[in-house]
Structure formats: structure tokens, C-alpha cells
Amino acid sequence: MNWNDQEHCVFVQSHLLDMLELLLEPEQLSASSHSSSSSLVSLEALSALSLLLEGSVGTSRAVRPLHELALCPPCRPHNGFSEGTRAFSLPRLESWIRSCLTANPLGMTACIRAGRKLAWAQQVEGATRRAKIACSARVVPEVSPMVIMSQVYRQTLAKSSDTLVGAHVRIHRCNESFIYLLSPLRSVTIEKCRSSTFVLGPVEMSVHVQSCDNVRVMVVCHRLSLASTTGCTFYTLTPTQPLILSGNQAVSFAPFHTHYPMLEDHMAQVGLATLPNYWDSPMLVCRESSDSSVFCLLPPSDFYTFVIPFEMGGDTMETPGGLPQEYQEALRQREQRVQVWQRTVKEAGLTKDQRKRLQTLVENKFYEWLVQTGNRQQLDSLVPLAMGSKQAAG
């Protein structure tokens, strides 16, 4: 996926005639399948290009699809529209579109350049010089905001605020980071990220993950799709089958396993419930569709719940919908083993010195585990929040 709006514009300029010729009836094409100076594009056919092109007239900030713009009185003299045929002269239509075409002023590039910089609950000083994080809400107040997060490295970022509500979120090239967006969202795209964890509020439309390695995504969403991912794990609650597109390897799916106090309220805002839930029924939509080894369900023995380390107001106290029985049983057995261990230590009759040495040994092993799993970095980045964890709501 190319995020450069100027390159998008250049691509359309280069292929505009090809696109317009695709809208012509077959009898209007020459033997070489090209248009002529007398070719006409019907209004109905032009509406197909409205999927790609839209804009506004004059100083108006109202955004309209291409076919509506073409019918505006100031535009008709320039685009060759005829009331009699209800069609456009292809050469004049092409010329008009070329003269008006510009990069998307509401797109990702504009968001990064002119959007409002976001304040976050936590970020390490000096580590965000390359990071680009902005919101277009102030630039385009009448449409859903766009939030861009790019090149975040070794950060823990958290936010829950009105700024994010209904936002289209684009996360790009984030590495070794923990990102919490705890608000109801419109859509989310995660691209070219590595070794990161994303905890998202409920997503009304879709979550698309592409070209990512070793990321964890925790989300309640209407639709999940993934392409060209390796070693990623998705903890989801979704009423539709996750779509596995081409190029994926070693994908794991697991039940949604976390919560925060406002989660159920946020789910209601975007129209998502706990049933139906097809987290465990992904659909292969790719050349590898006959190879079910592309994905697996996370074994219960590898399943752990996830605690969101921020205080917020709200009523949700547990994972919505609960956990499948086999995963709940795995947690119960693990808890039971902990209790057995604690009882064994208590009944071992250790001296004070032995208890101290045992505690040191356990702490050292625990520290090694934190470093090996990357959890040490997250814990260190959360230390400044100990005195004010409600910053997530800022």
C-alpha cells in the first residue's frame, strides 16, 4: 500500500484515459480498443469513477462524488456534458478532469503535515523524533477524523478520548511498540509493523493488517482481514469470518481476552455484540486456499489473559462474552498449579535464609523471562504512569 497522496495523483493522471475508455460501450471503441474524438461517456458510467474521485466546487467545503461535480453549472461548460444525450464528450471530460485533478487535501500526507499533533498518555523522551503522529480532525471538522501513526519505535502509547471516536486510523512502520487506542473507532489499517502489540477499541467497520511480522492485535471488530503477514496473532471478537488474503505465514487466531471499563459501552456505540463470534472460523481467500497450514488456532496451553494497565471509569469488569471452555480450563489449571506451588513453598519449612535465596532465584528467572519476551521494555515504559495512570483518558 502506497501512502503518498502525490503518487496517487500521478498514477491517476497517467492512467486517466485508460480508465475513461473502460467506461465506454464496446461499439465506441476502435479496432485497437481505443476511443475516438466522438466517444461519449454516459452519466451512469461516469458514476463508477466516483469511487476514486471526488472534490468540491469553488470555495465550498462540501465534498461531492465526481458525477455530481460534473453536473454542477460552473463545471458543465468545461466537461462537454450534453443534456440531449445525458453524456459527456470523452476528450473534453478528460481535459476537464486533468485540469482540476490534485492530490487529496484530506489525505494522509495532508494529515501529517497540517493535522493536529496528538498528546499521549506515555512516551519516552527523545525516542519519538522520527515518529509522525497526527489527527485531521481540526483540518476537516465535518468528516470522520483520520489518525496517522508512523515510525513509532520502542514506545508505549495510550489514548482514550473524543479525538479518536469514529476515526479512521492508519498505523505504519511501528516497531517494538505497545499501542493502546481505547475508543470506538471507524476503521484501522496496520501496515509494515514489527514486534508490536496493538490493543484497539471496538472497530465499526474493518481492521486490515498487511506486511507485518510478529505483531499481536487485540480487537472487537466487524471485519478482520490480513495479507502478507508472518508470525502474527489475532485475539478477536467478530461477527464475520476473518479473511486470510495472500502471502500469510504462521498466523494464529485466539479468542478476545482482555477488557477495559468502557469496552461494552464502546461496543454498543459501534453496534457490536458478543454473538455471533467467528474468531475461530477464518476464511482463506487466496492462492493458498487449499493449504490450511497457513493458520492455526492458538493452543490453550499458550493462552494467557491480557491486562490493560490503565485506570478508566466504566462498568466492564471482565472479557465480554467470556472465554471458550477449553481456554477457560487452561487458565484454571495454570492458576491451580500456582496455588500448588505456593502451598509447597509454604509447607517446605524453609529457613529465613533459604526463603531469601529462593526468592532471589525466582526473581532472577522472572527477570530473564521479562527480557526474553520483550515485556521488560513495556514495564519500564509504564513506570512513569504509576502516579497517574488516568492519563490514558487525556
Phi, psi and chi 1 to 4 in degrees:
 res  aa     phi    psi   chi1   chi2   chi3   chi4
   1 MET       -  129.3 -176.1 -176.2  -60.5      -
   2 ASN   -98.9  122.7 -170.5  -31.2      -      -
   3 TRP   -94.1    2.4  -69.8   37.3      -      -
   4 ASN   -86.3  109.5 -170.5  -46.4      -      -
   5 ASP   -64.9  -32.4  -63.2  -53.5      -      -
   6 GLN   -66.2  -38.6 -171.4   58.7   46.5      -
   7 GLU   -67.2  -35.1  -70.2 -174.1   15.3      -
   8 HIS   -59.5  -44.7  -65.8  173.5      -      -
   9 CYS   -63.2  -43.9 -176.8      -      -      -
  10 VAL   -62.0  -39.9  170.4      -      -      -
  11 PHE   -61.8  -45.6  177.9   86.5      -      -
  12 VAL   -64.5  -42.1  174.1      -      -      -
  13 GLN   -58.1  -42.2  -72.3  -86.5   17.1      -
  14 SER   -70.2  -28.8  -59.2      -      -      -
  15 HIS  -115.7   13.7  -63.8   84.7      -      -
  16 LEU   -60.6  -47.3 -180.0   58.5      -      -
  17 LEU   -61.3  -40.9 -180.0   57.5      -      -
  18 ASP   -59.0  -42.2  -63.2  -30.2      -      -
  19 MET   -66.4  -41.6  -70.6 -171.5  -76.3      -
  20 LEU   -66.2  -37.5  -69.7  173.2      -      -
  21 GLU   -65.9  -28.1  -72.6  179.9  -20.6      -
  22 LEU   -66.6  -19.7  -71.6  173.8      -      -
  23 LEU   -86.2   -9.4  -55.6  179.3      -      -
  24 LEU   -79.8  151.4  -62.6  177.1      -      -
  25 GLU   -69.6  148.8  -62.7  -65.1  -26.0      -
  26 PRO   -55.0  -34.9  -26.1   34.3      -      -
  27 GLU   -70.9  -13.3   57.7  -91.5   19.2      -
  28 GLN   -87.2   -6.2  -65.1 -163.0   66.3      -
  29 LEU   -93.5  148.4  -62.3  173.2      -      -
  30 SER   -77.1  178.8   65.9      -      -      -
  31 ALA   -60.4  -27.5      -      -      -      -
  32 SER   -92.4   13.2   58.5      -      -      -
  33 SER    65.7   35.1  -62.9      -      -      -
  34 HIS  -119.9  163.4  -71.1  -64.7      -      -
  35 SER   -82.3  172.1   60.0      -      -      -
  36 SER  -127.6  176.4   67.2      -      -      -
  37 SER   -66.5  -18.1   59.0      -      -      -
  38 SER   -98.9    4.1   60.7      -      -      -
  39 SER   -64.9  142.1  -64.3      -      -      -
  40 LEU  -121.0  138.3  -62.3  176.1      -      -
  41 VAL  -107.5  119.5  178.1      -      -      -
  42 SER   -71.3  154.8   69.3      -      -      -
  43 LEU   -60.1  -40.0  179.2   59.4      -      -
  44 GLU   -62.2  -41.3 -178.2 -178.2    6.8      -
  45 ALA   -67.1  -39.4      -      -      -      -
  46 LEU   -61.9  -30.6 -175.3   64.1      -      -
  47 SER   -60.1  -23.3   64.5      -      -      -
  48 ALA   -64.7  -30.9      -      -      -      -
  49 LEU   -76.5  -12.1  -89.3 -171.0      -      -
  50 SER   -65.3  -17.2  -64.9      -      -      -
  51 LEU   -64.5  -28.4  177.6   68.0      -      -
  52 LEU  -104.9  -31.1  -60.6  175.9      -      -
  53 LEU  -123.8  135.6  -57.2  175.4      -      -
  54 GLU  -153.5  170.2   59.3 -174.8   10.9      -
  55 GLY   179.4 -161.1      -      -      -      -
  56 SER  -139.1  164.7   57.7      -      -      -
  57 VAL  -109.3  129.4  177.7      -      -      -
  58 GLY    60.3 -132.8      -      -      -      -
  59 THR   -92.2    1.6   58.7      -      -      -
  60 SER   -66.3  140.8  170.7      -      -      -
  61 ARG   -97.0    2.0  -59.4 -170.0   68.0  177.4
  62 ALA   -73.4  124.2      -      -      -      -
  63 VAL   -90.6  126.6  177.7      -      -      -
  64 ARG  -125.1  152.4  -59.9 -177.6 -176.4 -178.8
  65 PRO   -68.9  161.0   23.1  -32.3      -      -
  66 LEU   -55.4  -46.3  176.3   63.2      -      -
  67 HIS   -65.6  -29.0   65.9  -78.4      -      -
  68 GLU   -74.7  -40.0  -69.5 -174.4   10.8      -
  69 LEU   -59.8  -40.3  -71.3  174.8      -      -
  70 ALA   -63.5  -24.9      -      -      -      -
  71 LEU   -91.0   -5.3  -67.2  179.8      -      -
  72 CYS   -66.1  137.3  -68.3      -      -      -
  73 PRO   -49.5  -41.8  -28.7   36.3      -      -
  74 PRO   -66.4  -19.9  -19.1   32.9      -      -
  75 CYS   -96.0  -27.3  -59.5      -      -      -
  76 ARG   -56.5  -41.5  -71.1 -168.5 -172.1 -169.7
  77 PRO   -63.4  -17.7  -21.8   33.7      -      -
  78 HIS  -102.2  -16.8  -54.2  -71.4      -      -
  79 ASN  -109.4    6.2   58.2   34.5      -      -
  80 GLY    73.2   28.4      -      -      -      -
  81 PHE   -76.9  136.9  179.5   71.9      -      -
  82 SER  -117.8  125.1  168.0      -      -      -
  83 GLU   -64.2  -34.6  -77.5  -74.3   -0.3      -
  84 GLY   -64.1  -45.7      -      -      -      -
  85 THR   -96.0  -10.3   60.4      -      -      -
  86 ARG    52.5   44.2  -60.2  -67.4  -68.9  173.7
  87 ALA  -146.2  168.4      -      -      -      -
  88 PHE  -113.9  143.7  -58.9   84.4      -      -
  89 SER   -69.1  122.3  162.5      -      -      -
  90 LEU   -58.9  -46.9 -172.4  144.7      -      -
  91 PRO   -59.8  -42.6  -25.0   36.1      -      -
  92 ARG   -71.3  -36.6  -66.7 -175.2   64.1 -174.1
  93 LEU   -63.6  -43.4  177.9   63.4      -      -
  94 GLU   -62.3  -44.2  179.6 -167.8    5.0      -
  95 SER   -61.9  -42.9  175.8      -      -      -
  96 TRP   -63.7  -46.5  171.7   68.8      -      -
  97 ILE   -62.3  -43.3  -66.0  176.4      -      -
  98 ARG   -61.2  -39.9  -74.5 -169.0 -174.3  -80.1
  99 SER   -70.5  -24.3   67.2      -      -      -
 100 CYS  -100.9  -16.2  -61.2      -      -      -
 101 LEU   -68.1  133.1 -163.0   61.3      -      -
 102 THR  -147.0  165.3 -175.4      -      -      -
 103 ALA   -64.1  151.2      -      -      -      -
 104 ASN   -60.3  112.2 -175.9    2.1      -      -
 105 PRO   -73.4   -9.0   28.5  -35.1      -      -
 106 LEU  -109.2   10.5  -44.8 -178.3      -      -
 107 GLY   -85.4 -168.0      -      -      -      -
 108 MET   -68.3  -39.6  -69.9  170.7  -82.7      -
 109 THR   -62.7  -45.2  -58.1      -      -      -
 110 ALA   -64.4  -36.2      -      -      -      -
 111 CYS   -62.1  -45.3  177.2      -      -      -
 112 ILE   -67.0  -39.1  -68.9  173.7      -      -
 113 ARG   -76.7  -40.6  -70.8  177.0  178.6  172.1
 114 ALA  -118.8   -6.3      -      -      -      -
 115 GLY   -72.4  166.0      -      -      -      -
 116 ARG   -76.5  130.2  176.1  165.0   58.6   93.2
 117 LYS   -71.3  138.0  -55.0  -54.9  178.9 -173.9
 118 LEU   -93.2  142.0  -64.8 -176.6      -      -
 119 ALA   -90.8  140.6      -      -      -      -
 120 TRP  -121.7  156.7  -64.6   85.3      -      -
 121 ALA   -63.7  -32.9      -      -      -      -
 122 GLN  -153.7  132.3  172.2   62.9   14.7      -
 123 GLN  -159.9  143.5   52.2 -169.1   78.7      -
 124 VAL   -80.9  131.5  179.3      -      -      -
 125 GLU   -58.4  136.4  -76.8  -62.0  -39.0      -
 126 GLY    83.8  -11.1      -      -      -      -
 127 ALA   -97.2    1.4      -      -      -      -
 128 THR  -115.8   20.3   56.6      -      -      -
 129 ARG   -61.4  -37.7  -68.8  179.2 -178.2  175.7
 130 ARG   -85.5  -17.6  -66.9  177.8   57.9 -159.6
 131 ALA   -67.2  140.4      -      -      -      -
 132 LYS  -121.5  110.1  -60.1  173.2 -177.9  177.0
 133 ILE  -133.1  118.8  -53.5  171.7      -      -
 134 ALA  -153.9  163.8      -      -      -      -
 135 CYS  -131.1  138.7  175.6      -      -      -
 136 SER   -89.1    5.5   66.0      -      -      -
 137 ALA   -55.4  -38.3      -      -      -      -
 138 ARG   -77.3  -27.8 -142.5  176.1 -101.5  178.2
 139 VAL   -74.1  -41.6  179.6      -      -      -
 140 VAL  -131.1   78.2 -158.8      -      -      -
 141 PRO   -67.3  -20.1   22.9  -32.5      -      -
 142 GLU   -89.7   -2.6   70.0  -86.9   13.4      -
 143 VAL  -123.6  168.9  -59.8      -      -      -
 144 SER   -57.8  133.5  -64.9      -      -      -
 145 PRO   -68.9  155.8   24.9  -33.7      -      -
 146 MET  -114.0  132.2  176.2 -178.7  -68.9      -
 147 VAL  -114.6  125.3  174.0      -      -      -
 148 ILE  -111.5  130.1  -54.8  -65.9      -      -
 149 MET  -129.5  114.6  -55.8  179.5   65.7      -
 150 SER  -135.0  140.1 -177.2      -      -      -
 151 GLN    60.2   38.7  -58.2 -178.4   60.0      -
 152 VAL   -81.6  126.4  176.3      -      -      -
 153 TYR  -128.7  125.1  175.0   64.7      -      -
 154 ARG    50.6   52.7  -56.1 -160.8   73.0  176.3
 155 GLN  -126.4  154.0  -69.1  -78.1  -70.7      -
 156 THR  -114.5  112.9  -66.0      -      -      -
 157 LEU  -117.8  137.8  -57.7  179.5      -      -
 158 ALA  -141.6  142.3      -      -      -      -
 159 LYS  -158.4  139.5 -166.9  169.7 -172.5   67.4
 160 SER  -143.5  106.8  176.0      -      -      -
 161 SER  -160.9  170.9   73.5      -      -      -
 162 ASP   -62.8  -23.6  -69.6  -18.2      -      -
 163 THR   -58.2  -35.2  -57.5      -      -      -
 164 LEU   -87.6  -18.7  -67.8  176.2      -      -
 165 VAL   -60.6  123.7  173.7      -      -      -
 166 GLY    72.0   16.3      -      -      -      -
 167 ALA   -83.8  149.2      -      -      -      -
 168 HIS   -89.3  117.2  -63.4  -76.1      -      -
 169 VAL  -106.1  132.2  179.2      -      -      -
 170 ARG  -122.0  117.2  -57.2  -70.1 -176.8  -93.4
 171 ILE  -114.5  125.1  -56.2  173.4      -      -
 172 HIS  -139.2  128.5  179.6 -112.9      -      -
 173 ARG    53.2   47.4  -68.1 -170.0 -177.0  -81.3
 174 CYS   -99.0  129.1  -66.2      -      -      -
 175 ASN  -125.8  137.4  -61.9  -33.6      -      -
 176 GLU    51.5   46.5  -60.1  179.3   43.0      -
 177 SER  -129.1  161.9  -64.0      -      -      -
 178 PHE  -122.0  118.3  -65.8   82.5      -      -
 179 ILE  -123.7  123.7  -64.4  174.8      -      -
 180 TYR  -115.4  117.4  -58.7   79.5      -      -
 181 LEU  -118.4   91.7  -57.1  178.1      -      -
 182 LEU  -100.0   59.1  -53.1  179.9      -      -
 183 SER  -143.1  159.4  -65.4      -      -      -
 184 PRO   -68.2  127.1   22.1  -31.4      -      -
 185 LEU  -114.3  160.4  -51.3  170.1      -      -
 186 ARG   -86.5  -52.3  179.7   74.4  168.7  163.4
 187 SER  -154.9  159.8   68.8      -      -      -
 188 VAL  -140.7  133.5  177.7      -      -      -
 189 THR  -122.3  127.9  -61.0      -      -      -
 190 ILE  -119.2  120.0  -56.6  172.4      -      -
 191 GLU  -136.3  136.9 -175.9 -174.0   10.9      -
 192 LYS    55.4   43.2  -64.6 -177.2  179.8  178.9
 193 CYS  -106.8  153.4  -63.9      -      -      -
 194 ARG  -135.4  143.3  -66.6 -171.9  -60.6  104.9
 195 SER    47.2   48.3  -55.8      -      -      -
 196 SER  -132.4  160.2  -62.8      -      -      -
 197 THR  -120.4  129.9  -64.6      -      -      -
 198 PHE  -120.0  118.0  -56.9   97.6      -      -
 199 VAL  -110.4  112.9 -175.1      -      -      -
 200 LEU  -113.4  147.5  -53.3  174.2      -      -
 201 GLY   -69.6  171.2      -      -      -      -
 202 PRO   -56.3  136.7  -24.0   34.6      -      -
 203 VAL  -111.2  118.5  179.6      -      -      -
 204 GLU   -63.9  -39.2 -178.6  177.9    2.3      -
 205 MET  -106.1 -100.1  -64.2  175.7   63.9      -
 206 SER  -130.0  154.0   64.8      -      -      -
 207 VAL  -116.0  121.2  175.5      -      -      -
 208 HIS  -118.8  127.0 -179.3   66.3      -      -
 209 VAL  -118.3  126.7 -178.2      -      -      -
 210 GLN  -140.8  138.5 -179.8  164.8  -28.8      -
 211 SER    55.5   44.4  -57.1      -      -      -
 212 CYS  -115.3  149.5  -67.6      -      -      -
 213 ASP  -124.0  130.9  -63.0  -22.5      -      -
 214 ASN    54.2   47.8 -170.0   34.2      -      -
 215 VAL  -110.1  153.1  -56.0      -      -      -
 216 ARG  -114.0  132.6  -65.9 -172.3  -61.9  171.3
 217 VAL  -124.7  125.8  179.4      -      -      -
 218 MET  -119.4  114.9  -53.9  170.7 -164.7      -
 219 VAL  -160.8  147.0   64.8      -      -      -
 220 VAL  -100.7  119.8 -179.9      -      -      -
 221 CYS  -148.3  160.9   62.4      -      -      -
 222 HIS   -73.6  -39.0 -179.9   73.6      -      -
 223 ARG  -146.0  136.7  168.3   76.0   70.7 -167.8
 224 LEU  -121.1  132.3  169.9   68.9      -      -
 225 SER  -136.7  150.2   61.8      -      -      -
 226 LEU  -144.6  146.0   45.6  143.4      -      -
 227 ALA  -145.7  137.4      -      -      -      -
 228 SER    54.6   45.9  -58.0      -      -      -
 229 THR  -107.9  155.3   66.7      -      -      -
 230 THR  -136.3  126.0  -59.4      -      -      -
 231 GLY    65.4   31.0      -      -      -      -
 232 CYS   -98.1  150.1  -61.9      -      -      -
 233 THR  -123.9  132.4  -55.9      -      -      -
 234 PHE  -119.5  117.0  -59.8   90.7      -      -
 235 TYR  -101.8  102.3  -60.2   84.3      -      -
 236 THR  -131.2  155.2   59.4      -      -      -
 237 LEU  -126.2  114.9 -167.7  166.9      -      -
 238 THR  -148.1  139.0  175.4      -      -      -
 239 PRO   -82.5    1.4   30.7  -35.4      -      -
 240 THR  -128.5  158.5   59.9      -      -      -
 241 GLN   -69.4  129.3  -68.5  178.1  -88.4      -
 242 PRO   -58.5  137.7  -23.7   33.8      -      -
 243 LEU   -99.4  120.1  -61.5 -179.3      -      -
 244 ILE   -99.5  105.4  -57.5  178.0      -      -
 245 LEU   -85.2 -162.6  -52.1  178.4      -      -
 246 SER   -78.8  156.1   61.8      -      -      -
 247 GLY    84.5   14.2      -      -      -      -
 248 ASN   -92.7  149.1  -63.4  -76.1      -      -
 249 GLN  -140.2  140.1  -59.9  177.8   43.8      -
 250 ALA    52.2   50.0      -      -      -      -
 251 VAL   -87.7  136.7  178.0      -      -      -
 252 SER  -120.1  139.6  -63.8      -      -      -
 253 PHE  -117.5  141.3  -67.7   95.5      -      -
 254 ALA  -144.9  159.7      -      -      -      -
 255 PRO   -69.3  148.6   24.8  -34.1      -      -
 256 PHE   -57.6  133.7 -173.6   71.1      -      -
 257 HIS  -139.4   28.9   65.0  -31.3      -      -
 258 THR  -145.9  179.5 -170.2      -      -      -
 259 HIS  -165.2  160.6   66.6  -83.8      -      -
 260 TYR  -140.2  160.1   59.6   91.4      -      -
 261 PRO   -55.5  -30.7  -29.1   36.8      -      -
 262 MET   -96.4    6.3  -71.4  -66.2  -67.1      -
 263 LEU   -58.7  -49.9  176.6   55.8      -      -
 264 GLU   -66.3  -35.4  -71.3  172.3  -52.9      -
 265 ASP   -63.0  -42.0  -71.9  -19.9      -      -
 266 HIS   -67.6  -37.3  -69.5  168.8      -      -
 267 MET   -60.2  -42.6  -71.5  172.9   61.6      -
 268 ALA   -63.3  -36.2      -      -      -      -
 269 GLN   -63.5  -33.3  -73.0 -177.1   42.8      -
 270 VAL  -102.3    7.0  -61.4      -      -      -
 271 GLY    76.0   31.5      -      -      -      -
 272 LEU  -112.2  138.7  -68.6  171.5      -      -
 273 ALA  -122.2  179.8      -      -      -      -
 274 THR   -82.3  -17.9   57.1      -      -      -
 275 LEU  -132.8  143.5  -67.3  172.7      -      -
 276 PRO   -72.9  163.7   29.3  -36.0      -      -
 277 ASN  -137.7  110.3 -175.6    7.9      -      -
 278 TYR  -108.8   34.0  -67.6  107.2      -      -
 279 TRP   -57.0  -30.3   70.1  -91.0      -      -
 280 ASP  -100.0   14.3   56.9  -10.1      -      -
 281 SER  -127.9   58.2  -57.0      -      -      -
 282 PRO   -65.5  153.2   24.4  -33.7      -      -
 283 MET  -113.3  126.7  179.3 -174.7  -62.2      -
 284 LEU   -82.9  116.1  -73.6  160.5      -      -
 285 VAL  -122.4   73.1 -171.1      -      -      -
 286 CYS  -167.0  176.7   57.8      -      -      -
 287 ARG   -63.9  -27.5  -70.3  169.8  -61.4 -174.2
 288 GLU   -87.5   23.3  -54.1   93.5  -16.0      -
 289 SER   -61.7  -19.8   58.2      -      -      -
 290 SER   -91.7   -2.3   60.2      -      -      -
 291 ASP  -106.5   92.2 -176.0    6.0      -      -
 292 SER   -72.1   -6.2   59.7      -      -      -
 293 SER   -74.0   -6.1   64.6      -      -      -
 294 VAL   -60.1  -31.3  168.9      -      -      -
 295 PHE  -136.2  165.1   74.9   92.6      -      -
 296 CYS  -149.5  162.1   70.7      -      -      -
 297 LEU   -87.2  133.3  -58.5 -175.2      -      -
 298 LEU   -57.2  125.7 -172.0   71.1      -      -
 299 PRO   -59.6  138.6  -22.1   33.1      -      -
 300 PRO   -54.6  -29.8  -28.4   36.2      -      -
 301 SER   -66.8  -20.7   58.1      -      -      -
 302 ASP  -100.3    8.6  -64.1  -25.4      -      -
 303 PHE   -96.4  130.7  178.7   78.9      -      -
 304 TYR  -134.9  147.4  -65.1   82.8      -      -
 305 THR   -73.2  162.9   54.1      -      -      -
 306 PHE  -124.2  127.4 -174.7   89.4      -      -
 307 VAL  -101.1  124.4  176.8      -      -      -
 308 ILE   -82.5  117.0  -64.8  175.0      -      -
 309 PRO   -87.2   44.7   34.3  -35.8      -      -
 310 PHE  -135.0  146.6  -56.2  103.8      -      -
 311 GLU   -91.6  134.1  -65.9 -179.8    5.4      -
 312 MET  -146.9  158.9  -59.1  169.5   63.1      -
 313 GLY   -80.8  152.7      -      -      -      -
 314 GLY   146.9  173.9      -      -      -      -
 315 ASP  -107.7  -11.5  -60.6  -36.7      -      -
 316 THR   -74.0  120.9  -58.7      -      -      -
 317 MET  -115.8   -4.2  -55.1  -61.2  -68.1      -
 318 GLU  -153.4  169.3   59.0 -174.5    9.2      -
 319 THR   -60.6  123.0  -59.7      -      -      -
 320 PRO   -58.4  131.7  -25.4   35.2      -      -
 321 GLY    83.2   -9.2      -      -      -      -
 322 GLY    71.5 -168.8      -      -      -      -
 323 LEU  -116.1  151.0  -65.7  171.7      -      -
 324 PRO   -56.7  150.9  -24.7   34.5      -      -
 325 GLN   -56.5  -43.3 -176.4  175.1   -8.3      -
 326 GLU   -65.5  -31.8   60.0  -89.9   31.3      -
 327 TYR   -77.8  -38.5  -70.2   90.5      -      -
 328 GLN   -63.3  -38.3 -171.7   64.0   57.1      -
 329 GLU   -66.8  -38.6  178.4   62.7   18.9      -
 330 ALA   -62.2  -40.6      -      -      -      -
 331 LEU   -65.5  -40.4  -64.8  179.7      -      -
 332 ARG   -63.1  -44.0 -171.5 -166.7   66.5   78.6
 333 GLN   -65.2  -36.9  -68.7  178.9    5.0      -
 334 ARG   -66.2  -42.4 -167.2  176.9  -65.2  124.0
 335 GLU   -63.0  -37.4  176.3   63.9   25.2      -
 336 GLN   -63.9  -40.8 -163.5  172.7   47.8      -
 337 ARG   -64.2  -36.1  -71.1 -165.1  -66.1  -89.0
 338 VAL   -63.7  -43.7  171.2      -      -      -
 339 GLN   -63.6  -40.1  -66.2  173.7   -2.9      -
 340 VAL   -62.5  -43.3  169.3      -      -      -
 341 TRP   -61.1  -46.2  162.4 -105.2      -      -
 342 GLN   -61.9  -39.7  -67.7  173.0  -24.7      -
 343 ARG   -68.1  -38.6 -174.4  166.1   59.3 -110.1
 344 THR   -61.9  -44.5  -59.2      -      -      -
 345 VAL   -63.8  -41.7  172.7      -      -      -
 346 LYS   -65.1  -37.2 -175.5  176.8 -179.1  180.0
 347 GLU   -91.4    1.4  -64.1  172.8   -5.9      -
 348 ALA   -76.2  -13.0      -      -      -      -
 349 GLY    66.3   37.2      -      -      -      -
 350 LEU   -71.6  147.1  -59.2  177.4      -      -
 351 THR   -75.2  170.6   64.6      -      -      -
 352 LYS   -59.9  -41.4 -176.1  176.7 -179.6 -180.0
 353 ASP   -67.2  -39.7 -177.2   59.6      -      -
 354 GLN   -65.2  -41.0  -71.6  173.6  -34.9      -
 355 ARG   -62.5  -39.0  -72.8 -161.5  -56.9  -89.2
 356 LYS   -65.7  -42.6 -173.4  175.3 -179.2  179.5
 357 ARG   -66.4  -38.5  -78.9 -169.9  -70.5  167.9
 358 LEU   -64.3  -43.2  176.9   61.9      -      -
 359 GLN   -61.5  -41.3 -179.6  178.2   -9.0      -
 360 THR   -63.3  -42.7  -59.9      -      -      -
 361 LEU   -61.7  -45.9  177.5   62.7      -      -
 362 VAL   -64.2  -42.3  171.2      -      -      -
 363 GLU   -64.0  -39.2  -71.5  176.7   -9.6      -
 364 ASN   -64.6  -43.3  -72.6  -19.0      -      -
 365 LYS   -64.9  -38.8  -70.6  -65.6 -176.9 -178.6
 366 PHE   -65.3  -39.9  180.0   60.3      -      -
 367 TYR   -63.8  -42.5 -179.6   82.4      -      -
 368 GLU   -59.0  -42.0  -69.5  177.3    8.8      -
 369 TRP   -64.6  -41.2  175.1   83.4      -      -
 370 LEU   -59.7  -43.4  -74.5  175.9      -      -
 371 VAL   -68.0  -45.3  172.8      -      -      -
 372 GLN   -63.6  -35.8  -68.7  171.0   -1.6      -
 373 THR   -89.6   -8.6   58.1      -      -      -
 374 GLY    84.1    0.8      -      -      -      -
 375 ASN   -72.9  -21.0  -72.4  -45.9      -      -
 376 ARG   -59.8  -43.0  168.0   65.9 -168.3  -84.7
 377 GLN   -59.6  -44.0  172.3 -156.2  -28.9      -
 378 GLN   -65.8  -42.7 -174.7 -174.1   21.4      -
 379 LEU   -62.6  -41.9  -72.4  178.2      -      -
 380 ASP   -62.3  -39.1  -73.4  -11.7      -      -
 381 SER   -73.1  -18.5   65.1      -      -      -
 382 LEU   -88.6  -11.9  -71.3  171.1      -      -
 383 VAL   -55.1  -45.3  169.1      -      -      -
 384 PRO   -61.6  -17.2  -23.5   35.3      -      -
 385 LEU   -84.6   -5.6  -66.5 -178.4      -      -
 386 ALA   -58.8  -33.4      -      -      -      -
 387 MET   -90.6   -5.2  -59.8  -57.3  -67.1      -
 388 GLY  -161.0   58.7      -      -      -      -
 389 SER   -69.3   -8.6   58.3      -      -      -
 390 LYS   -76.0    2.5  -69.0 -175.4  179.9  179.7
 391 GLN   -61.6  -21.8  -67.9 -179.3   69.7      -
 392 ALA   -58.1  -23.5      -      -      -      -
 393 ALA   -88.7    5.3      -      -      -      -
 394 GLY   -78.0      -      -      -      -      -
